[in-house]
Amino acid sequence: MGMARLTRFGIAFLLMAFAATTARGQDIPAAKGLDQQGRAQLAQTIDAAKREGILVYADTIFQPTTNDVLVKAFRSYYGLPDSFRVNYTLLTSNTMTTRLDQELAANRVSFDVAAVGSPTWTFQHYKAGAFMKYESREDAAYRDVIKAGLGVDGYFVFNGGYAQIPIWNTEVLKFDGKSYRDALAAAVPGRFSIGDVAQSESHLTTYAGLRQVLGVDFFKEMAKKKPTFIGRSELSAQRVVTGQDVIAFGGNPSRVLQANQKGAKLKILYPSEGFTFLPQLTFILAKAPHPDAAKLWIDFILSETGQTILANKEALISGRANFRSPVPDIAPNYAALKVIKVDWEKMTPDQLMKYREEWISIFNP
């Protein structure tokens, strides 16, 4: 072996050793369990992210207070300085997909990472090459949900899942039903709400699943009781808390958790017929302005640390293997749930549009 080659190997080894020492020296949580090579790679990504100086991401679920907790934990997880900025935007599902479509078409992507509960849209854009390939160190913990069709290895998986299911205020309604039909029987005409499928991608996704097990006649019976149509789960929960509505069919476990933490007495029903699971699919945009910061965020949000925060703050259902939910009554582990099976990869936008038109013809909002 020549002297020049030995020198190159020596320099490479010293650089790797220095990077690994840096990661160990910081004693950061993200380095736990990594071997020397893993620590070196992590240190390089952290250094690159520091040079970028910012992460820009959008989600349709996380409340601003949850983002505050996440950002603080994110910086601590990697030893990032307080000067490292995280710009967060909370969008509705419709606004999210519309904005991303516009930015992708204009070839001017502003977000590094996004997450949306619209599997059909996500699969469509994955196939169009809109997402960066990144093999996260956390991918192995999500193999089972990827096999179940709720992600694509190296491209996207859900940072948390949720449901749009019946919720009620126990101080207003005495209800011990087990099914959607029980909930409909308890609904007082004109004093209950359902998700606005005409305006919301996530409520459309929910309807696409529910009609498979409940049938169209169920929704025709529901329409006779004159529901209110609501797009945001925050509003549907508020109306239940105040007693304006006795039950909300588009309730979100996140809002039940948050309302109860403030003293409300809401309950949630995972119906016996099953429910449409809404995976909040997260991905890095192929032309992300800050790709290294984006990689760190994906690893963090999928880690046990990130998943615990999301369960505690948003009652999101984790797809992480062996994860133990801190709020199992509101957000059980994915494996324990009866989920309506939908092949989202084969579900086309045209088919979803037909379901939306069907819903509009039933409810005439």
C-alpha positions in Angstrom: 0.0 0.0 0.0 1.5 3.4 -1.0 2.3 6.2 1.3 -0.4 8.5 -0.3 -3.1 5.9 0.2 -2.0 5.3 3.8 -2.2 9.0 4.4 -5.7 9.2 3.0 -6.8 6.4 5.2 -5.2 8.1 8.2 -6.8 11.4 7.5 -10.2 9.7 7.0 -9.8 7.8 10.3 -8.9 10.9 12.2 -11.8 12.9 10.8 -14.2 10.0 11.8 -12.7 9.8 15.2 -13.0 13.5 15.7 -16.6 13.6 14.6 -17.4 10.6 16.9 -15.7 12.3 19.8 -17.7 15.5 19.1 -21.0 13.6 19.3 -19.9 11.7 22.4 -18.5 14.9 24.0 -21.9 16.6 23.6 -23.5 13.6 25.2 -26.6 14.2 23.2 -29.6 11.9 23.4 -29.5 11.3 19.6 -26.1 9.6 19.9 -27.3 7.0 22.3 -26.8 3.4 21.0 -24.9 4.5 17.9 -21.6 2.9 17.0 -18.6 4.9 16.1 -19.6 5.2 12.4 -23.1 6.1 13.3 -21.9 8.8 15.7 -19.6 10.2 13.0 -22.4 10.3 10.4 -24.7 12.0 13.0 -22.1 14.6 13.8 -21.7 15.5 10.1 -25.4 15.9 9.7 -25.7 18.0 12.8 -22.9 20.2 11.6 -24.5 20.6 8.2 -27.9 21.4 9.8 -26.2 24.1 12.0 -24.8 25.7 8.9 -28.3 25.7 7.4 -29.5 27.3 10.6 -33.2 26.6 10.1 -35.9 24.0 9.6 -39.3 24.8 8.0 -42.1 22.4 8.4 -45.9 22.2 8.2 -48.5 19.9 9.7 -52.3 19.7 9.9 -52.5 18.5 13.5 -49.9 19.9 15.9 -51.1 22.8 18.0 -48.7 25.7 18.5 -48.1 24.6 22.1 -47.1 21.2 20.9 -44.7 22.7 18.5 -43.1 24.6 21.3 -42.5 21.4 23.2 -41.2 19.6 20.1 -38.8 22.4 19.2 -37.3 22.6 22.7 -36.9 18.8 22.7 -35.5 18.8 19.1 -32.7 21.2 20.0 -31.9 19.2 23.1 -31.9 15.9 21.3 -29.1 17.1 18.9 -27.4 19.7 21.0 -28.5 22.5 18.7 -28.2 26.1 19.9 -31.2 28.2 20.8 -30.3 30.3 17.7 -31.3 27.4 15.5 -34.7 28.3 14.1 -37.7 26.1 13.5 -40.5 27.8 11.5 -43.8 25.9 11.8 -47.1 26.4 9.9 -50.4 24.7 10.9 -52.6 24.2 7.9 -55.9 22.5 7.2 -55.5 19.3 5.1 -57.1 21.0 2.0 -54.9 24.1 2.4 -51.8 21.9 2.9 -52.3 19.8 -0.3 -53.2 22.9 -2.4 -50.2 24.8 -1.2 -47.8 22.0 -1.8 -49.3 21.4 -5.3 -48.8 25.0 -6.1 -45.2 25.1 -4.8 -44.3 21.9 -6.6 -45.8 23.1 -9.9 -43.8 26.4 -9.6 -40.6 24.5 -8.6 -40.4 26.8 -5.5 -40.6 24.6 -2.4 -40.7 26.5 0.9 -41.1 23.6 3.3 -38.5 21.1 4.2 -40.9 18.6 5.9 -44.6 18.3 5.7 -47.2 15.9 7.1 -50.8 15.4 6.0 -53.5 12.8 6.7 -54.3 12.2 3.0 -52.8 8.9 2.0 -54.1 9.0 -1.6 -52.4 12.4 -2.2 -49.2 11.2 -0.6 -48.9 8.0 -2.6 -49.7 10.0 -5.8 -46.9 12.5 -5.1 -44.4 9.9 -4.0 -44.9 8.2 -7.4 -44.3 11.6 -9.1 -41.0 12.0 -7.4 -42.0 14.8 -5.0 -40.2 13.3 -2.0 -36.6 12.9 -1.0 -35.3 9.4 -0.4 -34.0 9.2 3.1 -33.3 6.0 5.0 -34.0 7.1 8.6 -32.3 5.4 11.4 -35.8 4.9 12.9 -37.2 3.1 9.8 -36.7 -0.3 11.3 -39.2 0.5 14.1 -41.9 1.1 11.4 -41.6 -2.0 9.3 -44.9 -3.4 10.3 -47.0 -0.3 9.5 -45.1 0.1 6.2 -46.1 -3.6 5.3 -49.7 -2.6 6.2 -49.6 0.0 3.4 -49.2 3.0 5.6 -45.8 4.1 4.3 -43.0 3.5 1.8 -39.6 2.5 3.1 -37.2 5.4 2.7 -39.8 7.9 1.6 -42.7 8.4 4.1 -44.4 7.0 7.1 -46.8 8.4 9.6 -45.5 10.5 12.5 -48.8 9.7 14.3 -52.2 8.6 13.4 -55.6 9.7 14.4 -59.3 9.1 13.9 -62.4 11.1 13.3 -64.8 9.3 15.6 -67.7 10.1 18.0 -67.0 12.2 21.0 -69.4 13.5 23.7 -69.6 15.4 26.9 -70.5 13.1 29.8 -72.0 16.0 31.7 -74.4 16.6 28.8 -75.0 13.1 27.3 -75.3 9.8 29.1 -74.1 7.4 26.5 -72.7 3.9 26.7 -73.1 2.7 23.1 -70.5 0.7 21.3 -71.1 1.4 17.6 -71.7 4.1 15.1 -75.3 3.1 14.9 -75.6 3.5 18.7 -74.0 6.9 18.4 -76.4 7.9 15.6 -79.4 6.8 17.7 -78.1 9.1 20.5 -77.7 12.1 18.3 -80.3 14.8 18.9 -81.5 16.3 15.6 -79.8 19.6 14.9 -77.5 19.2 17.9 -74.6 17.1 16.5 -71.9 17.7 14.0 -70.1 15.6 11.3 -66.9 16.3 9.3 -67.3 18.5 6.3 -66.3 16.2 3.5 -67.0 18.9 0.9 -64.1 21.0 2.3 -61.7 18.6 4.1 -59.3 16.1 2.6 -59.1 14.2 5.9 -62.9 14.0 6.4 -63.1 12.8 2.8 -60.6 10.1 3.6 -62.6 9.1 6.6 -65.8 8.9 4.6 -64.1 6.7 2.0 -63.3 4.1 4.6 -66.6 4.3 6.6 -68.9 3.8 3.6 -67.3 0.4 3.1 -68.6 -0.9 6.4 -71.6 1.3 7.2 -73.1 1.6 3.7 -74.6 4.7 2.1 -78.0 4.1 3.8 -76.4 4.9 7.2 -75.4 8.3 6.0 -78.8 9.0 4.5 -80.3 8.3 8.0 -77.8 10.6 9.5 -78.7 13.4 7.0 -82.3 13.2 8.2 -81.2 14.4 11.6 -79.8 17.6 10.2 -76.1 17.7 11.4 -73.8 20.7 11.4 -70.8 20.4 9.0 -67.5 21.2 10.6 -64.0 21.1 9.1 -61.7 21.7 12.1 -61.7 19.3 15.1 -61.0 22.2 17.5 -64.4 23.6 16.7 -66.3 20.3 16.9 -64.8 19.7 20.3 -65.6 23.2 21.5 -69.2 22.8 20.6 -69.4 19.5 22.6 -67.6 21.1 25.6 -70.1 24.0 25.7 -73.2 21.7 25.2 -74.1 23.3 21.9 -73.8 19.8 20.4 -74.5 16.5 22.3 -72.1 14.5 20.1 -69.6 15.0 17.3 -68.9 12.3 14.8 -65.8 14.0 13.5 -64.2 14.1 16.9 -60.4 13.9 17.3 -58.6 12.1 20.2 -56.2 15.0 20.3 -58.9 17.5 21.1 -60.5 15.2 23.7 -57.1 14.9 25.5 -56.5 18.7 25.4 -60.1 19.6 26.5 -60.0 17.1 29.4 -56.6 18.5 30.5 -58.5 21.8 31.0 -61.2 20.2 33.1 -63.7 18.9 30.5 -65.3 15.5 30.8 -65.3 14.3 27.2 -65.3 10.7 26.1 -64.4 9.0 22.9 -65.7 5.9 21.1 -63.6 3.6 18.9 -66.7 2.0 17.3 -67.2 -1.8 17.1 -67.5 -1.6 13.3 -64.0 -0.3 13.1 -62.9 3.2 12.0 -60.9 4.9 9.2 -57.3 5.3 10.5 -55.8 8.6 9.3 -52.1 8.3 9.1 -50.4 11.7 9.4 -47.9 10.8 6.7 -44.6 12.8 6.9 -41.9 13.3 4.3 -39.0 15.4 3.2 -39.7 17.4 0.0 -37.3 16.4 -2.8 -36.2 20.0 -3.1 -36.2 20.9 0.6 -34.2 24.1 1.2 -32.6 22.7 4.3 -32.2 18.9 3.7 -29.9 18.1 6.6 -32.1 19.8 9.2 -35.0 17.9 7.6 -33.3 14.6 8.1 -32.7 15.4 11.8 -36.4 16.3 12.2 -37.6 13.1 10.6 -35.3 11.0 12.9 -36.4 13.0 15.9 -40.2 12.9 15.3 -40.1 9.2 14.6 -38.0 8.4 17.7 -39.4 7.2 21.0 -38.8 10.7 22.4 -40.8 12.4 19.6 -43.5 9.8 19.7 -44.0 10.2 23.4 -44.4 13.9 23.1 -47.0 13.5 20.3 -48.9 11.0 22.3 -48.8 13.2 25.5 -49.7 16.4 23.7 -51.8 15.4 20.7 -53.0 11.8 21.6 -51.6 10.6 18.3 -51.5 6.9 17.7 -47.9 5.6 17.2 -47.0 3.1 14.5 -43.6 2.5 16.2 -43.0 -1.1 17.2 -43.2 -1.8 20.9 -44.2 1.8 21.7 -46.2 2.1 24.9 -48.8 4.8 24.7 -48.8 7.1 27.8 -52.5 7.7 27.1 -53.8 4.3 26.1 -57.5 5.0 26.8 -57.5 7.9 24.3 -54.7 6.8 21.9 -54.1 3.1 22.0 -51.3 1.5 20.1 -52.0 0.9 16.5 -51.8 -2.9 16.8 -54.6 -2.9 19.4 -57.2 -1.1 17.1 -59.8 -2.4 14.7 -59.0 -0.4 11.6 -61.0 -0.5 8.4 -58.7 -1.9 5.7 -58.4 0.5 2.7 -55.8 0.1 0.0 -54.8 3.8 -0.2 -52.1 3.2 -2.8 -54.8 2.0 -5.3 -57.3 4.6 -4.3 -57.3 7.2 -7.0 -58.1 10.9 -6.8 -61.0 10.4 -9.2 -62.5 7.7 -6.9 -62.2 10.1 -4.0 -63.9 12.8 -6.0 -66.8 10.4 -6.7 -67.1 9.8 -2.9 -67.1 13.5 -2.3 -69.9 14.1 -4.8 -71.8 11.2 -3.3 -71.6 12.7 0.2 -72.7 16.1 -1.1 -75.7 14.5 -2.8 -76.7 12.9 0.5 -76.1 15.9 2.8 -76.6 18.9 0.5 -74.4 21.1 2.7 
